[in-house]
Structure formats: structure tokens, C-alpha cells
Amino acid sequence: MCEIFAGQNPADYAGVTRSVRLNGLSTSLRLEARYWRMVDEIAQSQGMATPKFLSTLYDEVLELHGEVRNFASLLRTACLVHIESKIKHPEPA
């Protein structure tokens, strides 16, 4: 097996739970530590603190789709979209 996958630091895929306020309600979100780091990076790139970013994203999804079915999964796929965007549109050196 390729070491790039099998050799990951276990701390990177450890589950981390954060308490957040979404649509006025307190809830908990559980993501792997590596995803949380990327969510923090995305929030910063949007000029927001992570809690504000999460709340804004939740509200926008709610407005677009009428419901938010699985916010943790949405965040994971948002991380993939972020990576794909960086690959397609790299920042100038």
C-alpha cells in the first residue's frame, strides 16, 4: 500500500467535535482534524472567523435548498471543492 495514504499521522484523521451555532440553534459538528484545518482555512480566505463562516454557509444552503440535510458531509465536500478550485486556479507566485 502506498505510504502517502497508509502513513498518515493518526492525529489528522482523529475525530474532533466543535460546538457551533447554526440558524440560532446550538449544535455539535464532528469532522476529522484535517478537515477542520481546511474549514478554518476556507473561512479565513472568505475574511470570516470559522463560526461566522459556518453560520453563513448554513444559512445560504438553507435559502438555496430549503433544508440542510447533512451539514458535516457538506463541509467535507466543500473542502474538496476548495482543493479543486486551488488546482484549477493556482495563486500567482
C-alpha positions as CSV (number, residue, x, y, z in Angstrom):
1,M,0.0,0.0,0.0
2,C,1.2,3.5,-0.8
3,E,2.7,5.2,2.3
4,I,1.2,8.6,1.3
5,F,-2.1,7.1,2.4
6,A,-1.2,4.5,5.0
7,G,1.5,6.6,6.6
8,Q,-0.8,9.5,7.6
9,N,-0.5,10.9,11.1
10,P,-3.4,9.4,13.1
11,A,-4.0,12.8,14.7
12,D,-5.0,14.1,11.2
13,Y,-7.9,11.7,11.0
14,A,-8.9,11.8,14.6
15,G,-12.5,13.0,15.1
16,V,-12.9,16.5,16.5
17,T,-16.2,17.8,17.8
18,R,-16.9,21.5,17.8
19,S,-19.9,23.3,19.2
20,V,-21.4,25.8,16.8
21,R,-24.5,28.0,16.5
22,L,-26.4,27.4,13.2
23,N,-29.6,29.2,12.4
24,G,-29.9,30.3,16.1
25,L,-29.5,26.8,17.5
26,S,-26.5,25.4,19.3
27,T,-25.3,22.1,17.8
28,S,-22.2,20.0,17.5
29,L,-20.3,19.1,14.4
30,R,-17.8,16.3,14.2
31,L,-15.2,16.2,11.5
32,E,-11.7,14.8,11.2
33,A,-9.0,17.2,12.4
34,R,-7.6,17.7,8.9
35,Y,-11.0,18.8,7.6
36,W,-11.3,21.3,10.5
37,R,-8.0,22.8,9.5
38,M,-9.2,23.2,5.9
39,V,-12.6,24.7,7.1
40,D,-10.6,27.2,9.1
41,E,-8.5,28.0,6.0
42,I,-11.6,28.4,3.8
43,A,-13.2,30.7,6.4
44,Q,-10.1,32.8,6.6
45,S,-10.0,33.0,2.8
46,Q,-13.5,34.4,2.9
47,G,-12.5,37.0,5.5
48,M,-14.5,35.4,8.3
49,A,-14.0,33.7,11.6
50,T,-14.9,30.0,11.3
51,P,-18.1,30.3,13.4
52,K,-19.3,33.1,11.1
53,F,-18.4,31.2,8.0
54,L,-20.3,28.1,9.2
55,S,-23.3,30.1,10.1
56,T,-23.3,32.0,6.8
57,L,-22.8,28.8,4.7
58,Y,-25.6,27.0,6.6
59,D,-28.0,30.0,6.0
60,E,-27.1,30.1,2.3
61,V,-27.7,26.4,1.8
62,L,-31.0,26.7,3.7
63,E,-32.0,29.5,1.4
64,L,-31.0,27.7,-1.8
65,H,-32.3,24.2,-1.0
66,G,-34.9,24.8,1.8
67,E,-33.1,22.4,4.1
68,V,-29.6,21.3,5.2
69,R,-29.6,17.5,5.1
70,N,-26.1,16.7,6.3
71,F,-24.0,19.7,7.2
72,A,-20.9,17.7,8.1
73,S,-20.9,16.0,4.7
74,L,-21.5,19.3,3.0
75,L,-18.4,20.7,4.8
76,R,-16.3,17.7,3.7
77,T,-17.3,18.2,0.1
78,A,-16.8,22.0,0.4
79,C,-13.2,21.1,1.3
80,L,-12.9,19.1,-1.9
81,V,-14.4,21.9,-3.9
82,H,-11.8,24.3,-2.3
83,I,-8.9,22.0,-3.2
84,E,-10.2,21.5,-6.8
85,S,-10.6,25.3,-7.1
86,K,-7.0,25.8,-6.0
87,I,-5.7,23.2,-8.5
88,K,-7.7,24.8,-11.4
89,H,-6.8,28.4,-10.4
90,P,-3.5,28.4,-8.6
91,E,-2.4,31.6,-6.9
92,P,0.3,33.5,-8.8
93,A,3.8,33.1,-7.3
